[in-house]
């Protein structure tokens, strides 16, 4: 895109995403190597996940109250510091479980506090009328980072160790902070400042006012519960007893290619009823669960995952674009934080519950039930006229609600 602001933002997101996707595998192996107790890794990851849930709503308030580029830049600098401290402890051999838990908890809190700000910035940096294209480009970068980031993290773990891999993540955060420092975005125009809880309540009222938003968020939280358990837990278990880890890697690769194809399609195409298209595509996303449940050959699962990846990416771009076009800019970060909260609560619950539920009813039956629930949660918002009739490009408040800081 021709916008210099978007290019700097795109560079910042690319650096942050690659580091953030490389860090989990580096952290996991570094902690396991240093402590020799898998339960310690659970404590570290659990503490970080808890911080995400606890602070995301306040992140929405923070990013609607202050200039978002400054909030996110400060968060990235803080994240660089936390990962840098963790890296130093691991590289020097001074591993301390309590200190690692503290740094990763703080890192999770900073991620939660800045995430809504990142979301709200897209409408401010994208050229007018090109929010959908911006989301498609960012979605492609996110998917490439999801593919290459863990590979980079694994390579660093093998070659130089997990501590140095975390140091690279800290460096990525610094690069992202530098890019954000070039933006100097105007402050979002907002009403008279009130207390934090009052602003949080205002955000909730805005969230509740848009029936199409909270309906989709509720359905998506249930969907994420199923999806996280299947892709994060049951899929690897199935692969271990059938086509192996390499086969599972091919399945994930097919899904990733589908994501990229879907983002490319949405970049090129103009769709008036964008949210309706996205929601229809979301109905197709549980398709890979069918060959899993049937014990089909690897090729069928790869094909289903490819189609599911396309469908998921279309929904993602439609959702992000519709939110950014139809929610007032001064409340967008708070509204998006309620969306993130639903997913961040559902994801760990789904991962924890997947195996016990599959053992209780049987793996194949659980996958069929999960596919049905997933499909129903994706389809029921289509019953609402506000979802079916929402028009893309009808209003872009971000272009009209900023003032000089």
C-alpha atoms as one frame of an Amber mdcrd trajectory, in Angstrom:
protein
   0.000   0.000   0.000   1.078   3.579  -0.646   0.538   4.771   2.941   3.813
   5.270   4.820   1.961   4.858   8.109   0.641   1.483   7.064   4.087   0.356
   5.912   5.611   1.196   9.294   2.722  -0.510  11.071   3.029  -3.554   8.797
   6.756  -3.780   9.560   6.066  -3.520  13.300   3.438  -6.244  13.194   5.671
  -8.504  11.099   8.564  -8.231  13.563   6.317  -8.718  16.580   4.472 -11.690
  15.069   7.622 -13.543  14.026   9.163 -13.116  17.471   5.952 -14.022  19.289
   5.512 -17.199  17.230   9.117 -18.256  17.755   9.020 -17.664  21.519   6.611
 -20.405  22.739   8.684 -23.335  21.488  11.856 -21.651  22.718  10.363 -21.019
  26.142   8.980 -24.549  26.400  12.257 -26.316  25.673  14.303 -23.839  27.688
  12.152 -24.348  30.793  12.070 -28.129  30.366  15.836 -28.236  29.941  16.460
 -26.036  32.959  13.907 -27.502  35.391  13.434 -31.111  34.187   9.804 -30.976
  35.374   6.987 -30.729  32.836   4.700 -29.402  35.563   6.923 -26.310  35.796
   6.211 -25.531  32.149   2.496 -25.812  32.881   2.846 -23.273  35.679   4.694
 -20.834  33.427   2.218 -21.116  30.547  -0.773 -21.083  32.879   0.391 -17.907
  34.584   0.809 -16.181  31.233  -2.640 -17.294  30.045  -4.220 -16.056  33.277
  -2.615 -12.644  32.798  -4.039 -12.444  29.275  -7.557 -13.003  30.588  -7.232
 -10.646  33.564  -5.826  -7.641  31.726  -7.342  -7.650  28.242 -10.401  -5.574
  29.159  -8.230  -2.930  30.781  -6.082  -2.976  27.650  -9.149  -1.890  25.720
  -9.720   1.041  28.077  -6.047   2.054  27.913  -5.960   2.065  24.114  -9.186
   4.073  23.801  -7.966   6.624  26.355  -4.417   7.293  25.096  -2.732   7.376
  21.640  -2.683   3.762  20.537   0.737   3.832  18.908   2.264   5.046  22.169
   0.423   2.423  24.217   1.515  -0.413  21.931   5.069   0.909  21.652   5.379
   1.072  25.442   3.963  -2.441  25.682   6.499  -3.753  23.172   9.354  -2.128
  25.067   8.098  -3.747  28.259   7.749  -7.114  26.509  11.305  -6.790  25.206
  12.462  -6.215  28.784  10.595  -9.239  30.178  11.854 -11.568  27.456  15.334
 -10.108  27.809  15.378 -10.842  31.557  14.091 -14.379  30.975  16.713 -14.907
  28.259  19.498 -13.654  30.524  18.485 -16.065  33.295  18.417 -19.020  30.919
  21.609 -18.148  29.030  23.631 -17.645  32.226  22.230 -20.781  33.854  20.597
 -18.847  36.699  17.183 -20.452  36.224  14.654 -19.543  38.871  11.102 -20.837
  38.411   9.453 -18.038  40.373  11.326 -15.389  38.388  10.435 -17.001  35.041
   6.786 -17.191  36.090   6.925 -13.512  37.058   8.477 -12.392  33.761   6.072
 -14.441  31.641   3.087 -13.255  33.689   4.169  -9.679  33.057   4.700 -10.492
  29.389   1.169 -11.887  29.176  -0.228  -8.800  30.887   1.588  -6.517  28.437
   0.282  -8.544  25.497  -3.248  -8.215  26.843  -2.874  -4.488  27.470  -1.567
  -3.763  23.965  -3.597  -6.238  21.867  -6.749  -4.082  21.681  -4.578  -1.110
  20.734  -3.092  -2.983  17.784  -6.603  -3.845  16.645  -7.760  -0.250  16.916
  -4.764   1.117  15.013  -5.537  -0.651  11.744  -8.312   1.757  10.793  -6.020
   4.686  11.583  -3.075   3.563   9.456  -4.894   2.007   6.482  -5.615   4.321
   3.543  -9.226   5.425   3.377 -11.437   2.758   1.882  -8.741   0.058   2.109
  -9.357  -1.401   5.563 -10.279  -4.776   4.075  -7.085  -4.920   2.027  -5.074
  -3.954   5.099  -6.641  -6.763   7.111  -5.978  -9.240   4.304  -2.293  -8.276
   4.150  -1.932  -8.440   7.915  -3.715 -11.786   7.978  -1.257 -13.158   5.421
   1.690 -11.960   7.474   0.187 -13.478  10.603  -0.141 -16.826   8.880   3.398
 -16.752   7.456   4.668 -15.955  10.951   2.619 -18.821  12.353   4.341 -21.162
   9.898   7.909 -19.842  10.012   8.038 -18.562  13.601   7.977 -21.964  15.343
  10.491 -23.292  12.803  12.799 -20.385  13.589  12.310 -20.961  17.312  13.061
 -24.658  16.973  16.176 -23.964  14.895  17.461 -21.498  17.481  16.786 -23.951
  20.306  18.814 -26.642  18.536  21.681 -24.390  17.474  22.149 -21.821  20.250
  19.644 -22.756  22.975  16.237 -21.600  24.167  17.617 -18.646  26.102  19.115
 -17.085  22.990  15.880 -17.750  21.131  14.046 -15.672  23.748  16.683 -12.973
  23.252  15.773 -12.912  19.558  12.120 -12.459  20.563  13.152  -9.513  22.739
  14.992  -8.055  19.751  11.899  -8.441  17.576   9.899  -6.446  20.110  12.514
  -3.679  19.983  12.342  -3.574  16.184   8.552  -3.366  16.388   8.747  -0.543
  18.937  11.117   1.405  16.657   8.729   1.048  13.713   5.798   2.220  15.821
   7.792   5.241  16.958   7.738   6.477  13.348   3.931   6.668  13.221   2.973
   9.564  15.503  -0.727   8.878  15.176  -3.290  11.471  16.297  -5.245  10.717
  19.429  -8.667   9.238  18.890 -11.424  11.748  19.640 -13.301  10.599  22.736
 -15.859  11.812  25.188 -14.912  13.474  28.472 -12.597  11.178  30.371 -14.159
   9.258  33.249 -12.986   6.503  35.567 -11.555   3.237  34.279 -14.553   1.166
  35.374 -16.937   3.693  33.842 -15.042   3.543  30.545 -15.092  -0.231  30.705
 -18.855  -0.086  31.206 -19.156   2.240  28.197 -17.244  -0.286  26.129 -19.530
  -3.077  27.275 -22.610  -1.012  26.417 -21.212  -0.422  22.923 -20.438  -4.140
  22.626 -23.956  -5.053  23.728 -25.586  -2.452  21.477 -24.402  -4.192  18.315
 -26.401  -7.412  18.283 -24.387  -8.793  15.377 -21.138  -8.387  17.350 -22.057
 -10.051  20.633 -23.966 -12.806  18.844 -20.933 -13.733  16.777 -18.586 -13.410
  19.770 -20.672 -15.782  21.900 -20.889 -18.323  19.096 -17.204 -17.977  18.312
 -16.202 -18.576  21.948 -17.996 -21.946  21.854 -16.411 -22.640  18.475 -12.938
 -21.862  19.866 -13.560 -24.285  22.751 -14.010 -27.090  20.203 -11.335 -25.882
  17.785  -8.619 -25.499  20.419  -9.201 -28.997  21.733  -9.227 -30.612  18.297
  -6.271 -28.827  16.720  -4.200 -28.390  19.850  -4.732 -31.793  21.493  -6.745
 -34.406  19.605  -5.143 -33.802  16.209  -1.618 -34.622  17.424  -2.994 -37.643
  19.300  -4.657 -38.938  16.119  -1.471 -38.282  14.146   0.661 -40.157  16.676
  -1.420 -43.318  16.110  -1.810 -43.014  12.343   0.145 -40.859   9.870   2.708
 -39.513  12.350   4.060 -36.059  13.196   5.218 -35.418   9.635   1.713 -36.085
   8.378   0.285 -33.715  10.952   2.758 -31.107   9.787   1.405 -31.539   6.253
  -2.141 -31.067   7.561  -1.175 -27.819   9.296   0.730 -26.735   6.205  -2.325
 -27.338   4.013  -4.446 -25.242   6.357  -1.832 -22.476   6.300  -1.787 -22.429
   2.497  -5.579 -22.166   2.610  -5.268 -19.151   4.910  -2.942 -17.435   2.474
  -5.226 -18.174  -0.488  -8.250 -16.829   1.376  -6.453 -13.618   2.317  -5.341
 -13.142  -1.295  -8.894 -13.605  -2.522 -10.265 -11.051  -0.062  -7.510  -8.609
  -1.022  -8.643  -8.744  -4.642 -12.416  -9.080  -4.331 -14.958  -6.466  -3.291
 -17.977  -7.891  -1.486 -20.780  -5.634  -0.297 -22.251  -8.046   2.255 -18.809
  -8.948   3.581 -19.863 -10.120   7.057 -22.534 -12.383   5.597 -19.926 -14.008
   3.338 -17.537 -14.400   6.269 -20.162 -16.032   8.458 -21.195 -18.423   5.673
 -17.560 -19.397   5.239 -17.236 -19.952   8.990 -19.882 -22.681   8.701 -17.427
 -24.600   6.475 -14.482 -24.376   8.884 -15.228 -27.607  10.839 -14.861 -29.592
   7.604 -11.526 -31.230   8.681 -13.238 -32.846  11.668 -15.182 -35.118   9.299
 -12.175 -37.016   7.866 -10.704 -37.084  11.385 -13.869 -38.723  12.727 -14.035
 -41.160   9.813 -10.366 -42.109   9.990  -9.916 -41.083   6.358  -6.614 -41.066
   4.480  -4.162 -38.232   5.019  -4.914 -36.701   1.617  -8.585 -36.183   2.472
  -7.674 -34.483   5.751  -5.191 -32.216   3.982  -7.798 -31.254   1.387 -10.391
 -30.519   4.072  -7.850 -28.475   6.035  -6.982 -26.464   2.941 -10.648 -25.594
   2.390 -11.093 -24.881   6.091  -8.110 -22.529   6.014  -9.606 -20.544   3.145
 -12.939 -20.320   4.963 -11.351 -19.253   8.251  -9.295 -16.511   6.616 -12.331
 -15.099   4.799 -14.221 -14.932   8.088 -11.255 -13.331   9.850 -10.890 -10.532
   7.317 -14.663  -9.989   7.211 -14.893  -9.805  11.001 -11.956  -7.450  11.500
 -13.028  -5.160   8.668 -16.656  -5.021   9.785 -15.686  -4.203  13.360 -13.333
  -1.452  12.259 -15.918   0.065   9.923 -18.993  -0.076  12.149 -17.734   0.484
  15.707 -16.884   4.097  16.676 -13.114   4.544  16.668 -13.041   5.887  20.235
 -14.610   2.649  21.545 -13.123   0.109  19.148 -10.329  -1.136  21.406 -12.717
  -1.700  24.307 -15.211  -3.556  22.121 -12.456  -5.728  20.618 -11.214  -6.589
  24.107 -14.532  -8.320  24.882 -14.071 -10.332  21.692 -10.553 -11.343  22.744
 -11.705 -12.216  26.259 -14.166 -14.804  24.978 -11.537 -16.558  22.877  -8.796
 -16.434  25.517 -11.076 -18.007  28.118 -12.416 -20.686  25.778  -9.068 -21.758
  24.343  -7.367 -23.202  27.460 -10.659 -24.704  28.646 -11.075 -26.490  25.320
  -7.525 -27.797  25.417  -7.911 -29.117  28.954 -11.333 -30.705  28.360 -10.687
 -32.315  24.960  -9.088 -35.584  26.051 -11.401 -36.263  29.043 -14.485 -35.633
  26.893 -13.134 -37.748  24.039 -12.406 -40.570  26.492 -15.904 -40.239  27.929
 -17.886 -40.481  24.672 -15.304 -41.915  22.304 -12.950 -40.035  19.978 -14.975
 -40.406  16.774 -18.257 -39.480  18.448 -16.656 -36.464  20.124 -15.371 -35.241
  16.743 -18.827 -35.621  15.148 -20.450 -33.818  18.077 -17.771 -31.134  17.957
 -18.283 -30.616  14.229 -22.046 -30.284  14.734 -21.671 -27.801  17.611 -19.020
 -25.858  15.701 -21.247 -25.661  12.619 -24.291 -24.619  14.660 -22.377 -21.858
  16.469 -21.127 -20.554  13.123 -24.567 -20.706  11.475 -26.910 -19.263  14.069
 -25.786 -15.602  13.692 -26.963 -15.832  10.062 -30.518 -15.869  11.402 -30.063
 -12.215  12.364 -30.848  -9.555   9.743 -28.101  -7.382  11.278 -25.527 -10.001
  10.228 -26.964 -10.718   6.789 -27.512  -7.065   5.825 -24.356  -5.451   7.224
 -22.636  -3.618   4.371 -18.901  -3.342   3.844 -17.654   0.201   3.390 -20.910
   1.766   4.552 -19.158   3.756   7.266 -15.569   4.212   8.370 -15.633   6.203
  11.612 -11.859   5.997  12.016 -11.369   8.380   9.131 -13.574  10.985  10.762
 -13.000  10.761  14.498  -9.368  11.679  15.088  -7.960  14.904  16.311  -4.456
  16.212  16.767  -2.905  15.317  20.077
